[in-house]
Amino acid sequence: MQVPAPFDYERARSVDHVIELLERLGEDTHIIAGGHSLLPMMKLRLVRPQCLIDINDLTELDYIQENDATLRIGALTRHATLLASDTIQRFVPVITDAERVIADPVVRNRGTIGGSLCQADPGEDLSTVCDVLFAEAVIRGRDGERVVPMAEFHVGPYETAVGPAEILTEIRIPLRLGAGSAYEKVERRIGDWAIAAAGVAVWMRDGTIDDVGVGLTAVGLDDGVAMHTQEVVRGREPSEELYAEAARVASRECDPMDDQRGSAAYKRHLAGELTRRALRRAVERAQA
């Protein structure tokens, strides 16, 4: 039976207490909420923290709020809460789409959006979703808060902009008129990591796609953002011809690898087809 290496344990009372503990205990300290990504890595001894800080009592980080044309989501908000939220479904249905295909009810009941984003796994769904929504991450440390665009939050596989004595506290999503969004994913079995997935958000004005975010999951894009595909779509009128062109560009833009989930050619095909489907659904939602 695989078990983690020995570690100390602290239960945080507040965000300030978390920061104090991180400063005092040093860089070999990890924050834990759901633990569905961290604990398996600890069991395999891929991660060996000296101490875990449990933040499950920090209910001030568990919320979904819409105000000042911004959707604010606390970092401790559970996947199940996001999935059940009418506010999320109304304003950013791409999150609802993604939550439906994240893991299983056990994981969704305990896992958090903050934990998913901070894990920074290249196959993780919500990172792509936040990219296409042009979200921002709020990070707090001793010197106060700083706001980081999601495009700069993930600095590499399993690496984020969160510093050693900092904590992700909130995700902010700008709300704009004429919005529609969708997420499409193919997996080997229910709840598995993606073979490939695509997220799209569009903002329509006067019958054209005024702005767009396109992201691809698990197909080898460095930051998950399909920049060339966005350039092709932005400023165009929606049509089946445009959807097909976006699919071709997305397929060429990604750089997947052969692995147990499928060949690189298969993943390229999926990236294109899923981009086509997500773009079509996003436009339909914006026009509804």
PyMOL commands that set and color helices and strands:
alter all, ss='L'
color gray80, all
select helices_A, chain A and resi 15-25+38-43+59-61+79-84+86-91+93-100+105-110+113-119+125-132+150-153+227-233+240-253+264-287
alter helices_A, ss='H'
color red, helices_A
select strands_A, chain A and resi 8-11+29-32+51-54+64-67+70-74+136-141+144-149+154-156+159-160+167-174+179-187+194-205+208-217
alter strands_A, ss='S'
color yellow, strands_A
deselect
rebuild
show_as cartoon
